[in-house]
Amino acid sequence: MTVCAAAICTVKHTIGGHYAVLGISDRMFTSGDLEYETKNQTKIFALPPTTIVLGAGDTAVNYTVFRETEKQFNRNMDVSTAAMLHADNFVAFRKRFLERKYLTPLGIGTDEFVASRHFLNNPP
């Protein structure tokens, strides 16, 4: 199980200080059913100048989703917008993964599946 935590704090090295978020993560990695600890990899990804992403769960999934977020990230984004971008990329990744795993073998996509729900719930 991955442990990630974040806390809002005040940095007082300037007059009046400013807010910052302190993020921490453990070093356990997951790949499928395998879990291991490493000193060479991280679950903390940086989006300069002031944003970080903490990953939990499958390492390959986190890395893939982070790279997509990194491509779309704009240095002028606020943290809320960056968080929504990353969440949207995670949802899109899961949708593609689940569609390939469950629907592609049936020869349908998500749109066809959703359209067929009425039929599945109300057979003739």
C-alpha positions, 0 to 999 in steps of 0.5 A: 500500500502506498502512503502519500500525504500532503500538508499546507504550511506557511513558509516564513523566510520572507516578510509575511511568509507565503503558503506552501504544500509539503508532500511526502511519499513512501518508497514502495513500488507496485507493478502488477502483483509485485511490490518492492522498495527502491532508492533509484525511483520516485513517486514524486514528479515535478511540474516546475516551477511550483507543482508536484504530483504524488503517485500511488498504485501501479508505477507504470500507470502513474508514470504514463499519466504524469508524462501526459500531464507534463506535455499539457502542463503550462508553467502559468497554471495554478495548482487547482487547474494542474490537479484537474488536468492530471485527474482528467488524464488519469480518467482518460487512461483508465477509460482507454485501459478498461475499453481495451481490456473488456470491450475491444474483445467484444468488438465494441467501444465505450460509445456502443456500450453506453448506447446498448445499456438501455437494451441490456436493462430492458430486454425485449 
